[in-house]
């Protein structure tokens, strides 16, 4: 990868904000970045080479940061969220049960042998997508409060389960690796909590702000890269390392200055690099050679929505259930890891992303329906 190519990657990444500019569309920025990568990657002109080691390394850093930021967006310190854990857990489990049944049906139809993977995909939710939609639309009320733990539980559980589901022959190794990364994340949480309680973190923050040292950002990146190194060494996705660290930071309380710095670094540079790389790595032409995978992608997307609509059995509004079906991080990781491990058939990674895009479109529409049904937070006086 040259500086010229990097400039092109950053430039075409601007398609994301341009498509997301009309507020009424509720289109996630990453959608435009993926499309840009598809156009200049394998599927399109072939200008971007996703197999370039330098491009891949930058994308891996971006992936870790994207999942780190997603973890920090989970409101684990919210008291109302803790009270809603029980109904949220019930709905997440119910969704998982329905998704498992649908996964067996899809495997019987398409014969890929990926029952566990499809169950994890359809049961997953993306906090990084759903929380911004909730905030931007001003959604609120009891059903929305109960949605948050449901999404957080599903997101975390599926991130942990994905390495086990995508490569069953090495599930034991992946389980040990996941335990190691999670244990390291717990240690990080206790260390951060100790620094917070002792006041050392606040004093370091004051010095850093006055002297412009960016200490919190430097330390966060150091820990992220260390956890990513542990994940890589134990054959676990970098996704888990980033998400675990994000949860640890959210549990202690993320400083606003750090949040702004992470936002700038992730959304301004490395996040778009990752999503453009992902789009460039997909070969959607393979879907043309195997049209059945177009049906698989559509079935995965619709199956995810149906799985989450099962919350209606517990009196969850249908629009909120459909909103909970939005997914991206888990399908992206599945496509990335599955391609790296060569456990997916040609065209199958693109089918996974197609399914995710369908859930994004449906969840965006569901958010608008929820607003029209009055599921909004009271306006502040």
DANORLIN-V595699 format. One line per field, one symbol per residue. ss: DSSP state (2 for helix, 1 for strand, 0 for the rest). phi: phi as a letter, one per 40 degrees, with the letter a starting at -180 (. if undefined). psi: psi as a letter, one per 20 degrees, with the letter a starting at -180 (. if undefined). A space follows every 10 residues. Layout:
ss->???
phi->???
psi->???
This chain:
ss->0022222222 2202222222 0022200022 2222222222 0000000000 0022222222 2222222222 2200000022 2220222222 2222222222 2222222222 0000222222 2220002222 2222222010 0222222222 2222222222 2222220222 2222222222 2222222222 2222222202 2222222222 2000222222 2222222222 2220000222 2222222222 2200022222 2222222222 2222222222 2000222220 0222222222 2222222222 2222000222 2220000022 2222222222 2000000222 2222222222 2222222222 2200010000 0
phi->.bccccccdc cccccdcccc cccccfccdc cccccccccc bdcccgccbc ccdccccccc cccccdcccc cccccccccc cccccccccd cccccccccc cccccccccc gcgbcccccc ccccbbcccc cccccccgca gccccccccd cccccccccc cddcccbddb cccccccccc ccccccccdc ccccccccgc cccccccccc cfcfcccccc cccdcccccc cccbgbcddc cccccccccc cchcccccdc ccccccccac cddccccccc ccbccccccb ddcccccccc cccccddccc cdcbgcddcc cccccdaadc cccccccccc cfbbcdgcdc cccdcccccc cccccccccc cccgcbcdcc c
psi->prhghhhggh gihihghghi gohihlpqhh ghhggghghj bghdijgpoi iphggggghg ghgghghghg hiiomiipgh ghhjgghggg hgggghgghg ghghghhhgi kijlggghgg ghiqqohhgg ghggghikqa rghhghhghg ggggggghgh hghhhhmhhk hgghgggggg ggghhggggh gghghghiih ghghgggggh ilhlghgggg hggghghhgg gghjlqqhgg gggggggggh hhopphgggg ghgggghhfh ghgghggghh ipnihhhhhm hhhghggghg ghhgggghii ihhkkpqhhh ghhiipqggg hghgggghgg iliqqphggh hghggghghg ghhghhghgh ghjjmqqppq .
